[in-house]
Amino acid sequence: MNYSLSPAKLSVVLLAAFATLAAALLGGSVQKADAAPVSCPKFRVLHNDRIGKLNLPKGSYNVTVLNGDKLSCAASSKLFAQFLQDWDGVLPKPWIIEVSSKTFRRGKGSDIGFQVKKSGSGGGGGGNTPRSCPGYFHVLHNDSIGSFKVPKGQYRLTLVGPRKINCYTAAKRFSEFLLDFDGKLPKPWVLNRQTATFTRGVNARVGFNINRAYGPSPNPNKDKKVVRCPGTFRVLHNDRIGRLVLPKGPYYIKAGNGLACSGAASYFRQFLNRPDGRLPSPWKLNVGKARFQQGSGGPFFRVQKAN
């Protein structure tokens, strides 16, 4: 049996078919554009930190990717770690921060990005997870390691692979690297400028990371008593700081009034580069006691030749 449609009925059928096809196409497009946010594994901020005006107290953070079809959890974690090095909050273009919601977007209005929120749980970690060193490393003036800028100020050192490197070695290495103006570090050390991490080899998991310090000093000498720091500090050649003569050899360092041993060692190493004895304010030197102090009653350390 043959069937035929009048021109009017044929138009209705074709319109219905087009409507069905358009609905299917638009429905799929909307569903893809409105892809649900993806919850990622927790990210641990090792110490009080900030990215521009965004304060990030140490602890575990929930990371949520805005659109899982366009950004992976691994990529968001890598970006978050990189942004933590952008102390001034000026992120690489086109990334921006929405401080109030703690959201990072790849441009204004973009759904490519992620949001962070502090978690109530502390998070775990094995014996070889990164560990922050006590005290601060003080960079006394604007410096650089090749093209890598190191503005003056206080820095935290975080060990990468703490089973194979300690805080004293990390502070010593960082001080030495600051003297490598051309950026050519002694082999096998390399610098990842994006994450401010120094490692013993390109793919090595042993080294340390530097980060501008914010908030209270970790593990300070709270009772403000004088403590003799572990080990000794070695002066490599006959030296002097103003009228304080320092023959080469090992020295004990004693720190007090809340100054951590790593900070005292960092200061001593930098003061050895000032043979004229002109220390940065408010530091003062008592030559008779070989004592360095921040102003009157502030943190101090003194050095003594080890037998």
Wavefront OBJ file of the C-alpha trace (Angstrom):
o trace
v 0.000 0.000 0.000
v 1.384 3.408 -0.922
v 1.167 6.391 1.368
v 1.619 10.014 0.440
v 1.765 13.183 2.506
v 0.343 16.504 1.575
v 2.860 19.398 1.460
v 1.431 20.780 4.737
v 1.814 17.466 6.636
v 5.327 16.956 5.220
v 6.370 20.350 6.591
v 5.093 19.379 10.079
v 7.032 16.089 10.014
v 10.253 17.795 8.913
v 9.914 20.500 11.581
v 9.387 17.848 14.268
v 12.484 15.963 13.089
v 14.595 19.094 13.125
v 13.317 19.988 16.608
v 14.204 16.520 17.927
v 17.698 16.714 16.398
v 18.281 20.239 17.774
v 17.116 19.208 21.245
v 19.485 16.236 21.213
v 22.418 18.370 20.072
v 21.729 21.201 22.485
v 21.062 18.807 25.346
v 24.416 17.127 24.832
v 26.182 20.483 24.600
v 24.600 21.819 27.804
v 25.370 18.622 29.644
v 29.028 18.861 28.620
v 29.341 22.573 29.458
v 27.768 21.994 32.875
v 30.163 19.205 33.764
v 30.115 18.648 37.526
v 33.065 19.819 39.649
v 35.537 17.096 40.614
v 36.833 16.602 44.159
v 40.580 15.884 44.213
v 42.875 14.359 46.845
v 43.838 16.703 49.662
v 46.755 19.087 49.155
v 48.953 19.817 52.173
v 50.330 23.331 52.723
v 53.354 22.749 54.931
v 53.458 26.147 56.647
v 51.589 29.437 56.887
v 51.709 30.857 53.388
v 50.086 33.366 51.088
v 49.549 34.123 47.419
v 49.172 37.864 47.173
v 46.202 38.789 49.403
v 45.112 35.160 49.786
v 46.246 33.817 53.170
v 46.747 30.061 53.394
v 47.388 28.771 56.930
v 49.322 25.524 57.056
v 47.301 22.335 56.919
v 45.333 20.157 54.537
v 43.161 21.648 51.798
v 40.311 20.198 49.773
v 40.891 20.906 46.084
v 37.919 21.012 43.714
v 38.412 21.224 39.943
v 35.758 23.446 38.378
v 35.412 21.342 35.236
v 36.931 17.875 35.205
v 36.671 17.704 31.399
v 39.131 20.584 31.050
v 41.545 20.254 34.001
v 42.802 17.188 35.843
v 43.445 16.815 39.566
v 47.135 16.214 38.923
v 47.389 19.426 36.891
v 45.543 21.446 39.547
v 47.882 20.208 42.292
v 50.905 21.099 40.181
v 49.480 24.562 39.513
v 48.676 25.111 43.202
v 52.243 24.198 44.163
v 53.558 26.605 41.507
v 51.239 29.436 42.596
v 52.469 29.085 46.184
v 55.789 30.432 44.894
v 54.108 33.562 43.491
v 54.388 35.530 46.727
v 53.187 38.795 45.163
v 50.044 37.145 43.805
v 50.903 37.959 40.181
v 50.168 34.618 38.528
v 51.376 33.611 35.060
v 48.928 34.879 32.463
v 46.056 34.292 31.982
v 45.558 32.870 35.506
v 43.802 34.995 38.140
v 42.834 34.615 41.825
v 39.398 35.219 43.268
v 40.468 35.801 46.869
v 37.022 35.681 48.521
v 36.219 32.212 47.144
v 39.833 30.950 47.032
v 39.367 30.147 43.361
v 42.011 30.119 40.633
v 40.744 30.580 37.063
v 42.403 30.549 33.669
v 41.003 33.977 32.880
v 37.969 35.915 34.124
v 34.772 33.863 33.900
v 36.604 30.735 32.743
v 35.472 27.321 33.976
v 39.061 26.073 33.737
v 40.433 26.259 37.239
v 40.119 24.997 40.775
v 39.008 26.043 44.232
v 40.733 25.321 47.541
v 39.210 25.105 51.003
v 40.931 24.317 54.283
v 40.115 20.866 55.559
v 39.423 20.061 59.177
v 41.684 17.008 59.111
v 45.418 17.295 59.325
v 46.344 14.672 56.765
v 48.964 11.991 57.070
v 52.452 11.534 55.814
v 55.264 9.068 56.034
v 58.757 9.510 57.340
v 60.010 10.679 53.955
v 57.350 13.344 53.290
v 58.536 16.959 52.944
v 59.326 18.599 56.289
v 59.759 22.259 57.195
v 62.953 23.267 58.974
v 62.745 25.143 62.297
v 63.388 28.865 62.207
v 63.955 31.107 59.225
v 66.763 31.630 56.723
v 67.406 35.374 56.422
v 68.434 36.842 53.062
v 69.871 40.218 53.965
v 69.549 41.954 50.582
v 67.929 41.447 47.196
v 69.832 38.614 45.582
v 69.672 36.260 42.631
v 70.899 32.882 41.461
v 71.284 33.408 37.755
v 67.891 34.681 36.544
v 66.160 33.368 39.671
v 65.376 36.342 41.926
v 65.620 36.010 45.706
v 64.274 39.193 47.349
v 65.595 40.049 50.788
v 63.559 38.752 53.696
v 62.823 35.629 55.700
v 62.535 32.231 54.052
v 61.394 28.835 55.167
v 63.341 25.795 54.027
v 61.375 22.614 53.370
v 63.264 19.374 52.984
v 62.503 17.099 50.042
v 63.397 13.569 51.084
v 64.271 14.424 54.723
v 65.703 10.963 55.334
v 68.679 11.898 53.154
v 69.202 15.601 53.893
v 68.975 17.667 57.075
v 68.152 21.299 57.772
v 71.748 22.284 58.507
v 72.915 20.950 55.125
v 70.007 22.642 53.309
v 70.793 26.029 54.919
v 74.482 25.627 54.109
v 73.754 24.725 50.472
v 71.322 27.614 50.029
v 73.904 30.050 51.388
v 76.479 28.684 48.925
v 74.026 28.846 46.010
v 73.379 32.530 46.735
v 77.029 33.101 45.820
v 76.513 31.473 42.408
v 75.538 34.681 40.643
v 75.650 33.010 37.212
v 73.169 30.353 38.326
v 75.558 27.467 37.583
v 75.197 25.271 40.655
v 77.808 22.660 41.590
v 76.972 19.271 40.085
v 74.689 17.406 40.525
v 72.535 20.201 42.017
v 69.845 21.763 39.825
v 67.232 24.456 40.398
v 63.594 24.241 39.364
v 62.738 27.941 39.092
v 58.965 27.386 38.917
v 58.794 25.629 42.291
v 61.936 27.203 43.865
v 63.273 23.709 44.558
v 66.923 22.647 44.624
v 67.509 18.925 44.040
v 70.508 16.642 43.589
v 69.720 15.876 39.946
v 66.856 16.714 37.574
v 64.554 13.875 38.659
v 65.961 13.465 42.159
v 63.728 13.433 45.213
v 66.367 14.751 47.578
v 66.841 18.454 48.144
v 64.982 21.416 49.558
v 62.459 24.070 48.659
v 62.514 27.746 49.627
v 59.453 29.841 50.287
v 58.897 33.344 51.642
v 58.056 33.106 55.332
v 54.804 34.395 56.782
v 53.408 34.002 60.264
v 55.202 32.792 63.385
v 58.535 31.020 63.171
v 58.134 27.220 63.286
v 59.430 25.589 66.465
v 60.880 28.763 68.008
v 62.944 28.752 71.153
v 59.832 29.565 73.196
v 61.404 29.762 76.629
v 64.021 32.158 75.231
v 66.873 30.387 77.001
v 70.330 30.156 75.476
v 70.959 26.866 73.693
v 74.096 25.512 72.092
v 73.296 24.452 68.567
v 74.056 20.883 67.493
v 77.279 20.285 65.584
v 79.747 22.992 64.698
v 80.002 25.759 62.124
v 83.206 25.713 60.068
v 84.968 28.953 59.115
v 86.922 28.001 56.010
v 89.794 30.489 56.310
v 91.130 33.148 58.654
v 88.415 35.775 58.657
v 87.094 38.786 60.513
v 83.889 40.748 61.060
v 85.030 44.254 61.898
v 87.298 43.967 64.950
v 86.167 40.399 65.651
v 88.953 38.086 64.444
v 87.830 34.582 63.483
v 90.613 32.065 62.772
v 89.636 29.243 60.451
v 88.218 26.120 62.041
v 85.055 24.813 63.756
v 82.894 27.054 65.968
v 80.109 26.466 68.423
v 77.027 28.668 67.999
v 74.801 29.548 70.954
v 71.401 31.108 70.210
v 68.957 32.850 72.533
v 65.849 35.011 72.908
v 63.860 32.938 70.455
v 66.420 32.708 67.631
v 66.494 29.245 66.039
v 69.824 27.556 65.369
v 69.268 27.494 61.604
v 68.643 31.240 61.677
v 71.759 31.883 63.759
v 73.909 29.819 61.377
v 72.409 31.687 58.414
v 73.190 35.073 59.969
v 76.738 34.074 60.908
v 77.440 32.847 57.386
v 76.203 36.113 55.897
v 77.990 38.330 58.427
v 81.268 36.660 57.424
v 80.841 38.463 54.104
v 81.046 41.801 55.941
v 84.691 42.161 56.954
v 84.130 45.870 57.611
v 81.809 44.940 60.484
v 78.895 47.023 59.180
v 75.945 44.788 60.007
v 72.414 45.423 58.705
v 70.185 47.307 61.126
v 69.187 46.499 63.843
v 72.029 44.008 64.329
v 74.883 44.975 66.660
v 78.159 43.219 67.432
v 79.713 42.947 70.879
v 83.291 42.115 69.950
v 84.376 41.169 73.488
v 81.649 38.527 73.795
v 81.559 37.576 70.071
v 77.849 38.245 70.379
v 75.461 39.407 67.630
v 72.087 40.828 68.689
v 69.053 42.420 67.092
v 68.791 45.753 68.896
v 68.430 45.798 72.673
v 66.970 42.632 74.175
v 66.200 41.032 70.813
v 67.210 37.621 69.439
v 70.948 36.986 69.571
v 73.673 34.448 69.011
v 77.301 34.196 69.970
v 80.134 32.122 68.562
v 82.994 30.301 70.250
v 85.971 28.481 68.764
v 85.586 24.735 69.232
v 88.553 22.827 70.645
l 1 2 3 4 5 6 7 8 9 10 11 12 13 14 15 16 17 18 19 20 21 22 23 24 25 26 27 28 29 30 31 32 33 34 35 36 37 38 39 40 41 42 43 44 45 46 47 48 49 50 51 52 53 54 55 56 57 58 59 60 61 62 63 64 65 66 67 68 69 70 71 72 73 74 75 76 77 78 79 80 81 82 83 84 85 86 87 88 89 90 91 92 93 94 95 96 97 98 99 100 101 102 103 104 105 106 107 108 109 110 111 112 113 114 115 116 117 118 119 120 121 122 123 124 125 126 127 128 129 130 131 132 133 134 135 136 137 138 139 140 141 142 143 144 145 146 147 148 149 150 151 152 153 154 155 156 157 158 159 160 161 162 163 164 165 166 167 168 169 170 171 172 173 174 175 176 177 178 179 180 181 182 183 184 185 186 187 188 189 190 191 192 193 194 195 196 197 198 199 200 201 202 203 204 205 206 207 208 209 210 211 212 213 214 215 216 217 218 219 220 221 222 223 224 225 226 227 228 229 230 231 232 233 234 235 236 237 238 239 240 241 242 243 244 245 246 247 248 249 250 251 252 253 254 255 256 257 258 259 260 261 262 263 264 265 266 267 268 269 270 271 272 273 274 275 276 277 278 279 280 281 282 283 284 285 286 287 288 289 290 291 292 293 294 295 296 297 298 299 300 301 302 303 304 305 306 307
